[in-house]
Amino acid sequence: MHEIRFGNQKDIIFKIMMDKLEFYEKQCILLETGIKRAARGSEDVKLLMSIPGIDYYLASLLSSYIGDVHRFESNDKLAAFFGIIPSMKDSSTINRRGHMSKEGAHTARWALSVAVDTIILRNKPINEYYNSIKKRKGSGRFAHVSTMRKLTRMIYKMLTEKEEWKYQSPVLTEMKLSKLEEE
């Protein structure tokens, strides 16, 4: 791409843009190396990596938002932290449950959503859970949020009891962990 020439001022702008791109690519390498190094030292990240579809980057992101899981009294509190509990609209004796509250960090909810998307593709029991809710409620969005809630319960149990994903593929987990150790 460096050989592209326009024969006018666009050449200067194009060169500046290419220089910036190269600079950002170098910065990404440094950041990814740092994230990988931090992931190596975290037992929580390694536990989350036992979930098919979650590698060190997504596991690190989720783990960084959760922090010490013991600060949450229950999986319900963790779900509230992610903002995936129904909003409540109470009036006198009438209680209405609404859509997902969306309180909490948007990026954390996004990371959880990405995790669900990949897990649905790779895990038969979770896929069946998602499809049963989708069929019963007629809504893929509701099923997705319900699956996010189920994943939150499972992550909470994994991190509090320090156990790996119950549907894991040991070979895949070992492969991901060995890749994590590479520089």
C-alpha positions, 0 to 999 in steps of 0.5 A: 500500500505504501507504493500507492500514489495519487500525484497530489496532496492526497499522497501526504495525507495517505502517508500520514494515515499509514504512519498512524496505522503502523503506530497503532498496530505496534501499540496493539501488540504491546497492549496484547502482550500486557493483557496476556501477561496479566492473564497468566497470573490470574486463576480466575481468567484461567477458570473462565478460559475453560468455557469453550468460546472464551479465550484470554482476552474475553476472560480477562475483560470479564474478570476485570469487571467482576474483580473479587467475586466474593464482593457479591453476596449472590449470583443475583448481585452479580447479575445486578452488577451486569445490569441483566436483571429486570427493571422494576416499576412498582406502584402501591400494590402493583409490581411490574417487571420490565426490560433488562435494567441496563445499569452497570458498565455497558462494556461488561454487559457487551462482553457477557453478551459476546460470551453468550453468542459464542457459547451458544454456538459451541455448547449443546446444553446452553444452546438447548436452553437458549432455544427452549426459551426462544421457542416458549417466549417467541423472542430471541432477545429475551432468550439471549438475556435469559442465557446471559443470566444463566451464564452469570450464575454459572460464572459465579459458581465457577469463581466462588468454588474455584471449579472449571466449566462443567461442560468444558473440553479438557483438550481445548482448555489445555490448548488455550492455556498453553497458547496463553503461556507462549510469548 
